[in-house]
Amino acid sequence: MAVSYTAVVRVDGEGRNGGSVRSEDGLLETTLALPKELGGAGGATNPEQLFAAGWAACFLGAVRRAAAERKVRLASTAVNAEITLHHGDDGEFGLAAVLSLELGDVDRETAAELGAAAHRICPYSKATRGNIPVTVTAVAG
């Protein structure tokens, strides 16, 4: 396996509840807070939001790659990612994801095909496949 890129991020302090996040290159620097829904103060980002942002960005790149391979021209595109933190049957926390793809300028069949193709090639989708429930929806314009 040839390494293309490695992201290095440090989290310190209280982790997800008051910790700080900083990337090695300094481009990402923020604090973390436990969401109000989990009994925290809120007011800062959390791991689920960061994961959702990374996955949505990666997934949109995969959609554009799939479209280019199929010679489909895309003008209007967006991905909404929902990452849900839940208690599993074993009492431990788990994740679930919904990726909603919006393609404003293709038909329904093409949108569904691009969504399925992106889910096959997106590195985040590959990393989570079989580990968490994932729903991918595609809406055409």
C-alpha positions in Angstrom: 0.0 0.0 0.0 1.5 3.3 -1.1 0.7 6.1 1.4 -0.8 9.2 -0.3 -1.4 11.4 2.7 -1.5 11.1 6.5 -3.5 13.6 8.7 -2.1 14.1 12.2 -4.4 15.6 14.8 -3.9 15.9 18.6 -6.7 16.1 21.1 -5.9 16.9 24.7 -7.6 18.1 27.9 -11.0 16.4 28.6 -11.4 14.9 25.1 -14.9 15.2 23.8 -16.0 17.3 26.8 -13.8 20.4 26.8 -10.7 19.2 25.0 -8.8 21.0 22.3 -8.1 19.7 18.8 -5.2 20.8 16.7 -3.8 19.5 13.5 -0.1 19.1 13.1 -0.1 21.7 10.3 -2.2 24.2 12.4 -5.0 24.4 9.8 -7.5 22.8 12.2 -7.7 24.2 15.7 -10.9 24.1 17.8 -12.3 23.1 21.1 -14.7 20.3 21.8 -17.9 20.2 23.9 -20.4 17.6 24.9 -23.7 18.4 23.1 -26.6 19.7 25.3 -28.5 16.5 24.2 -25.9 14.5 26.1 -25.9 16.7 29.2 -23.1 19.0 28.2 -22.9 22.7 27.7 -22.7 22.7 23.9 -21.2 25.7 22.3 -18.4 24.0 20.5 -18.0 21.2 17.9 -18.0 17.5 18.8 -16.5 14.3 17.3 -19.7 13.4 15.5 -19.8 16.8 13.7 -16.2 16.4 12.7 -16.8 12.9 11.4 -19.9 14.0 9.5 -17.9 16.8 7.9 -15.1 14.5 6.8 -17.4 11.9 5.5 -19.6 14.3 3.6 -16.6 16.0 1.9 -15.0 12.6 1.0 -18.4 11.3 -0.3 -18.9 14.3 -2.5 -15.5 13.8 -4.0 -16.4 10.2 -4.7 -19.6 11.3 -6.3 -17.7 13.6 -8.6 -15.2 10.9 -9.5 -18.1 8.4 -10.2 -19.8 11.1 -12.4 -16.6 11.8 -14.3 -16.0 8.1 -15.0 -19.5 7.9 -16.4 -19.2 11.1 -18.3 -22.0 12.7 -16.3 -21.8 16.4 -16.0 -22.7 17.7 -12.5 -23.4 21.4 -11.8 -25.3 21.4 -8.5 -24.2 18.9 -5.8 -24.3 18.6 -2.0 -24.1 15.9 0.6 -25.8 16.2 4.0 -24.3 13.7 6.5 -26.1 12.8 9.7 -24.1 10.9 12.3 -26.1 9.6 15.2 -24.6 8.5 18.5 -26.8 5.9 20.1 -26.7 3.2 22.8 -26.3 -0.3 21.3 -28.0 -3.4 22.6 -24.7 -4.1 24.5 -25.1 -0.8 26.4 -22.1 0.7 24.6 -22.2 3.8 22.4 -22.4 3.2 18.6 -22.8 5.2 15.5 -25.3 5.3 12.6 -25.1 7.4 9.5 -27.4 8.8 6.8 -25.8 10.4 3.7 -28.2 12.4 1.6 -26.9 13.2 -1.8 -28.5 16.2 -3.7 -27.9 16.3 -7.4 -29.9 19.0 -8.9 -29.3 18.4 -12.6 -29.6 14.6 -13.2 -32.5 12.2 -13.4 -33.5 10.0 -10.4 -31.9 6.8 -11.8 -28.5 8.5 -12.4 -28.6 10.1 -9.0 -29.2 6.7 -7.4 -26.4 5.1 -9.5 -23.9 7.8 -8.5 -24.8 7.5 -4.9 -24.3 3.7 -4.9 -21.0 4.1 -6.8 -19.7 6.8 -4.4 -20.6 4.6 -1.4 -18.5 1.8 -3.0 -15.4 4.0 -3.5 -15.4 6.5 -0.7 -12.7 5.7 1.8 -15.0 6.6 4.8 -17.7 4.4 3.4 -15.1 1.6 3.0 -13.9 2.1 6.6 -17.4 1.9 8.1 -18.8 -0.8 5.8 -20.2 -3.6 8.0 -19.4 -1.7 11.2 -22.3 0.7 11.5 -25.7 1.1 9.8 -25.5 3.5 6.8 -28.3 4.8 4.7 -27.5 6.5 1.4 -30.2 8.5 -0.3 -30.0 10.4 -3.6 -32.3 13.2 -4.7 -32.4 14.3 -8.3 -33.4 17.8 -9.5 
